[in-house]
Amino acid sequence: MCNLYQMTPKDDLERHFRARLRGEDHRAVAVGPFGWGAFLRPGPMGLAADGLECLGGQWGMIAPGSRTRRPQSRAILTNNARAETLAEKWSYREAWARGRRCLIPAAWYQEPNWETGRNIWWQLRRADGAPWALAGLWSEWTDPHTGGCVPSYTLITCNCDGHPLLGRLHKPDPKLPPDAQDKRSVVALEPADWAHWLEGSEAQARTLIRPPALEVIDASVTRQTDQLLAQRLQAW
């Protein structure tokens, strides 16, 4: 799962995504669970007529009927949604059924690597220097106390066991074999797939849920970890 990413700056939102911006502050800030971030969805008349519009919202889906923006338990996080249960979980199933799919623009996202025995954070970027377009869902919630409308969104994750780079992330469970860890990855979408994700059928959207291809990721993120592992082998 991902619990920290850096929002794409305003210039990239306009240039790379050609998104129409609402009035929010679009600084390139790091976003954590239940923080404020940006998401992209088709304009009111659809992609062909209106292109993408950029909205601000809470990174953490607010469940339908909730009395508060955040769950009362700190153990409950809704900023990531497992692809396998999108149609079942109360927080996400309405948005999934209504096709409220979105893109989450990110300069980088962060994941932990534990291969050295301690956590080394990897900030994952695209090899081509472009921003990520991460697959997500969005919804709108009416605050029962103020009557205000609060947008929120969640980032979709999928299994990445066996991925040559992403499979190295997250702390492994020593009780499980390597091919059954259920390590999670974000879903990165290429520009050619944006329309199918945002406006295609559920079946079309499902075909796009997969980890980023190895060649898309800037592999230099592994350098520090690989150097430490090499030093350890030499010491042995």
Buried (B, 14 or more C-beta within 10 A) or exposed (E): BBBBBBBBBBEBBBEBBEBBBEEBEBEBBBBBBBBEBBBBBBBEEEBEEEBBBBBBBBBBBBBEEBEEEBBEEEEEBBBBBBBEEBEEBEBBBBBBEEEBBBBBBBBBBBBEBBBBEEEBEBBBBBBEEBBBBBBBBBBEBEBEEEEEEBBBBBBBBBBBBEBEBBBBBBEBEEEEEEEEBEBBBBBBBEEEBBBBBBBBEEEEBEEBBBBBEEEBBBEEBBEBBBEBEEEEEEEE
